[in-house]
Amino acid sequence: GLTGTAASMHLYGDPPMAFYNMTSLPNTTNEPYDPCSSNNWRILEQPLPAPDGPPVWAYTRDTAGRLLAGTSSEGSAFGNDFSGYRIAQINLAAATDPFVPGDQGDGQAEPGKPLIGPFSRPLLGMQELPLAMSAAFLSAGGETQMNMQLLRIEVLDGDEQASNSSDIGKLKLTFVETATNPCTEITERISKDGVGDTRVVYADKVVLAGMATETLASLFEPQSQLAVEAAAAVDMVDLNNYGKFFLAFNTSERNISTAALSGANGTHWEAGRFVASSDVQQAFKWWPGTQARSPNETSAADCEDVTVLQVYSQSPLLRVAVNTPQWSCVPNVTLDTCDLCENATNWVGRPQDHFPAALADLLLTQLALMLNVSVTELPPLLEAKYEWHEISNPQSPAAAWHFWRPGKWWETFASVLQPVDDVPVYIVGEAFSFDQGWVEGALETTEMMLQEKLSVARPAWLSRNDYCAAMPYYPDKRRFAS
């Protein structure tokens, strides 16, 4: 397995960093770089190669690597293996973040001290973070609702507002009631006599966060300016389908089984990420004791005999093995009758996890290949769960993550925060961020929307430079960056 960032630039198919003028803007008298400048987008207009080549934003990683860095098709494929992701078509101007010190070998921690402090994973899972945010929102007087699907957003004119109520909001939101099956985890509309129960909410402002890009434009009235602008934004991003697999192993016996999950030939993989060219593209090993099944398991000792691997892959081979067992169950199945689902006899582990035995065998075979051990050396599999993220998945009909297509993506980044100037509809999320594929991107677009569109002052804990460096190519003057 290989890992790395800065040292692997050529392996990814990117041109050398010398192609970029990262510390001064082109056609200026060495203007010093400021992440808050509204002119930084000009860096992405520089020709590659100079002086007459296409601008940076016209390239993908793959085309830049082949045309500029001389990367072969084999080198490009190796770069994808090395990264753990297949991202050859990502916009080069959005894929390269030259302003993160760690990418350049700077910002190293003082020997013996952590760079950003110790990281603690919530024992009951990362969902504890949004649950805590929801609890705080409710305690402040907010209202939340589950199992209500947003169908459409209508912008009311003055007459419509006056005819309904003097204090009605400018926006009309229509929701339909849904239900989630505890066995299949599929959410569907509840229909009575062919008509789903609907709820209408009026609002002064609407923030759409983490919406599936594939259905975003359909929320608005056809041919409306909102629908047109949303569709144009969606056209600037492409999507990646992705599988996530979680494998829990019994490592209570400290013997060759435990050693196998550390890799052969002295790999000594204790925790963190392992990447390879196998169909298990990358695996994350959780440190023992950083996961728990119930609130009663609160110490590391409760889970120290369990080793959890978190596997990410875009492999078509794994996609075929996934098939659709999670989605093909008899009607009205319950958590207690999951074993009645189609092909349930071919599953491993708990019936509600719907994990095909063929998929488990394939993952274990590829994992053994990755670690250079035999399958029989791997410890016993206790439990397995998975999710394949794509628009056709009825559990969560959305892609796993997005990336910018070639083009002036920074203009779309700025416009999608509020697609229509005089309409208080705002869009945030990973799909239209500078940190696509990560929740940080969603949080960064949210902070920018609050400051630049709703004029919410920057919080005291967030410095000017840190805020601006999260998106240094923002083309408009920032409100609170002086």
Secondary structure, 3 states (H helix, E strand, C coil): CCCCCHHHHHHHCCCCHHHCCCCECCCCCCCECCCCCCCHHHHHHCECCCCCCCEHHHCEHHHHHHHCCCCCHHHHHHHHHHHCCCCCCCEHHHHCCCCCHHHHCCCCCCCCCCCCCCCCCCCCCCCHHHHHHHHHHHHCCCCCCCCEEEEEEEECCHHHHHHHCCCCCCEEEEEEEEEECCCCCCEEECEECCEECEEEEEECCEEEECCCHHHHHHHECCCCHHHHHHHHHHHCEEEECEEEEEEEEECCCCCHHHHHCCCCCCCCCCCEEEECCCCCCEEEECCCCCCCCCCCCCCHHHCCCEEEEEEEECCHHHHHHHCCCCCCCCCCCCHHHHHHCCCHHHEECCHHHCEEHHHHHHHHHHHHHHHCCCHHHCCCEEEEEEEEECCCCCCCCCCCEEEECCCCHHHHHHHHCCCCCCCCEEEECHHHCCCCCCHHHHHHHHHHHHHHHCCCCCCCCCCHHHHHHCCCCCCCCCCCCC
